């Protein structure tokens, strides 16, 4: 997502430019950094643990031909990587809402992958009018038994990657895919590894993200989600078992589940075409 940097102050509204990057004002500082591409209906991309908004596959850039696409840099990542105090999933959801307002998007389809799916759920609860449709990818509900194993494994892999060379990063990242990922999607996984190594994550960010995510509670609030919801999950996800998709669907009214064979936790990279098809189909639904 190539960008030209700009800023939005609390007093000045700057029109969104094609292929531009803007800062959204959050709590008197520059957080909620996001990238804006294309034009058309709003589409918000929220990525997972230990990564910035740049982590999405470049192939998703074709969405910009039909939608205004925002990929948010959460606190402590990318353009929002300056030091922040401890935060909550609720804070991250409000940051996304601020980014949407900065981009003059009042309502959008929201796509949340992994930890980004948790933020997407909270956004749909806190700002229901902002979420037209909800797409959740390989994520969990606010239930500790589902969250803690996921973040324990994620943090372990992150520490390994930080200590290692390029090969260490590759092994850590590729271990998140399905059993055939390194053979079936080698180019895509190399792209992901490069994105993660260069996306500018403050070293303390995974600690803060883990704390925020594992303290996110009250699954009964998912009953308040009114946006039509689709849950996509890789059948071979090694850190968020596929049963989590069923549990999540039982908590969100009317949620639909689509299980993708041969995909693991890196579904946007392992099944990019299927994800694009799903986004377009969901956007076009009446």
Secondary structure as UniProt FT lines:
FT   TURN            10..11
FT   TURN            18..19
FT   STRAND          20..26
FT   TURN            27..28
FT   STRAND          29..37
FT   STRAND          41..46
FT   TURN            49..50
FT   HELIX           53..55
FT   HELIX           58..65
FT   STRAND          67..72
FT   TURN            75..76
FT   HELIX           78..80
FT   HELIX           89..102
FT   TURN            103..104
FT   STRAND          108..113
FT   HELIX           115..126
FT   HELIX           128..130
FT   STRAND          131..137
FT   HELIX           144..163
FT   HELIX           166..174
FT   TURN            175..176
FT   TURN            179..180
FT   HELIX           181..184
FT   HELIX           186..198
FT   TURN            203..204
FT   HELIX           205..214
FT   HELIX           219..224
FT   STRAND          228..234
FT   TURN            235..236
FT   HELIX           243..251
FT   TURN            253..254
FT   STRAND          256..260
FT   TURN            261..262
FT   TURN            265..266
FT   HELIX           267..270
FT   HELIX           272..284
//
